[in-house]
Every structure is written in C-alpha cells, then in structure tokens.
C-alpha cells in the first residue's frame, strides 16, 4: 500500500524576508532547502510521502525605463535585485523535488516613487532639488497569490495529496484554505513566527 502524499507550498517573498531577518543576510537556495528539510522532518508528515515542493515568487522585471530626474535610460536587468533574484531562482530550480511557479513584477504607471526617508527629510528640512537617488522603483508582484491558490485547489481536486504545508503569513489565502479543507485535505500553516490574522489560523488544521 502506498503512503499518502503531501506537498509543501512556499510563499517565496514571505519566506525569503523571514530568512533574511533570521540570518542577517540575503537568503540562499540552501537556506530554503534547510527550511524545507525541517518541515519534512515534522511528526505531522511522518507516514506521508513528499510529492513536491512548490516555490512561488515573481520573476524580476526586465527592460529599460527613464530615470525620474535625468530621464537617462536605466536597464532593470543591471540592478542588484535582478541579479540576486535570478541567481536564487536558477539555483533553486536545480534542487531535488522543487518546482518554481513564477508570477511577474510590474512597474506602476509612474515607475518611480520617492523614498520615505527622503520625504520625511524634505518635510523636516525644507525643499531642495531632487536627484535620481531620491527615488526607488515602484515594483509590484502580480499573479503569485493566484498561482498558490490555484495549485492548492488543483492538488486536492485531483486527489494528488492528502496534506499540504503552506509557508505564508498572508490572510488572502483564507478562501483557498477553506476550500482545501472542505475537500478533506489537511492544511498545516507555517507562519515563521509571524502573528497571523485569526481567520487564517481558524482555517488551518494546525499552525506550526
């Protein structure tokens, strides 16, 4: 008789933020694998067999945009954020049992927003001429939460798993949690020490 299957779903932006704070540096693919190894060793999934680890994040933005003040063309793929994100994804996808589900990063219509620290200083010290360095790219993720919710539904409706571990702190997943549990699949929430909303806890079988 085969063991029942389970899956681990990782909200990548949330997980890397928590690991960055834990280690005091940028999270690596090995840090993420170590975290998954910890989850796989839990008594809760003893007797289950791992189907797959799904990692969800947004692919870094590419292309060029004009800088906010000088209007010089700026290549998004030259940023540290792009290089670090792409290096992480390229390494992670080669790890055993991992599958990457990528959304996208989009720019707001204005592309740039003034840094909060600069705004406060302008209010305190008075007006001055702005420079390109006073702004940061206004980037937003798109499609990541949707992919997590859709995979949760797909895994349970096709009877692929009997339990899932979801690493997130996002209460937007409450409807997906409710749906999966109604289909008879166990939902284990790992919020990485974050104080999540009561409704997210309420619709998890166990909060780790």
Helices and strands as residue ranges (DSSP letters): E 5-11, H 12-23, H 29-40, G 43-45, E 49-59, E 64-66, E 73-75, G 76-78, H 80-92, E 98-114, H 116-125, G 132-134, E 135-142, H 144-157, E 163-167, G 171-173, H 174-182, E 186-190, H 198-202, E 206-207
